[in-house]
Amino acid sequence: MLLMNSPSTPDVDGLLLGSVLVLCVQRALCQFF
């Protein structure tokens, strides 16, 4: 995984993944509601 190859910036990767997941969840909720 790319995350293991770049241990110097784990927080940045986590924030990016978290923001993407939040956007996906918000879009899914908007579609259902």
C-alpha positions in Angstrom: 0.0 0.0 0.0 1.1 3.6 -0.6 0.4 4.5 3.0 3.1 2.1 4.2 5.6 3.5 1.7 5.1 7.1 3.1 5.2 6.9 6.9 6.3 10.5 7.1 2.8 11.8 6.2 0.2 9.4 7.8 -1.9 12.3 9.1 -2.3 13.9 5.6 -3.3 10.5 4.0 -5.8 9.9 6.9 -7.4 13.3 6.5 -7.7 12.9 2.7 -9.3 9.4 3.1 -11.6 10.8 5.8 -12.7 13.7 3.7 -13.4 11.5 0.7 -15.4 9.1 2.8 -17.4 12.0 4.3 -18.2 13.3 0.8 -19.3 9.8 -0.4 -21.6 9.4 2.7 -23.1 12.9 2.2 -23.8 12.1 -1.5 -25.4 8.8 -0.6 -27.6 10.3 2.1 -28.7 13.1 -0.3 -29.7 10.4 -2.9 -31.8 8.5 -0.3 -33.3 11.6 1.3 
